[in-house]
């Protein structure tokens, strides 16, 4: 997940929070304006999945004795995939927390 995707998600969450609180969201020129939240989330999940698949393929090639893969690159790819997955989990946790906060608001 790249930082631009995270910034877009955070921008959407901040606008939603402002609207739920009865405030008008600040008019900033951000790339998230007009961006579909579901599409950003889906693209981020697909990118994490692709990173994991590439790392698994590299590990399988290394285990099979493929000389084009070295241990250093395989370990870096596996750690990158792990960090991407952990980042996705943290974003999911924040989304669930924000959802619970909105659902617990009294109107």
C-alpha positions, -999 to +999 in steps of 0.1 A: +000+000+000+015+033-010+013+065+010-009+082-016-035+055-011-033+059+027-037+096+023-068+091+002-083+068+028-075+092+056-090+121+036-123+102+031-124+092+068-118+128+079-145+141+056-169+115+069-161+123+105-166+160+098-199+154+082-211+131+110-201+158+136-221+184+118-191+203+106-184+212+070-152+196+058-124+219+050-121+226+013-086+214+004-073+206-030-065+169-025-062+141-050-089+123-030-116+146-041-140+126-062-122+093-055-143+063-047-134+050-013-143+014-021-121+015-052-091+028-032-096+001-006-100-026-032-068-015-051-048-014-018-059-050-009-051-062-045-016-046-042-010-063-009-021-096-024+002-092-054+031-084-031+025-116-011+022-137-043+054-123-057+072-130-024+058-166-023+069-172-059+104-160-051+106-182-021+094-212-041+120-205-068+147-202-042+137-235-025+137-252-059+173-242-064+167-215-091+200-197-094+183-164-104+169-160-068+193-152-039+185-154-002+189-117+004+163-107-022+139-135-011+141-124+026+135-087+016+105-097-005+090-118+023+095-090+049+080-064+025+050-086+020+047-091+058+049-054+064+023-046+037-001-071+053+005-057+088-002-022+075-034-034+058-045-050+091-039-017+110-059+002+084-087-023+088-086-019+125-089+019+122-118+015+098-136-008+122-130+016+150-143+046+130-173+026+120-180+017+156-176+053+166-201+064+140-226+037+150-223+047+186-231+084+180-265+096+191-284+116+166 
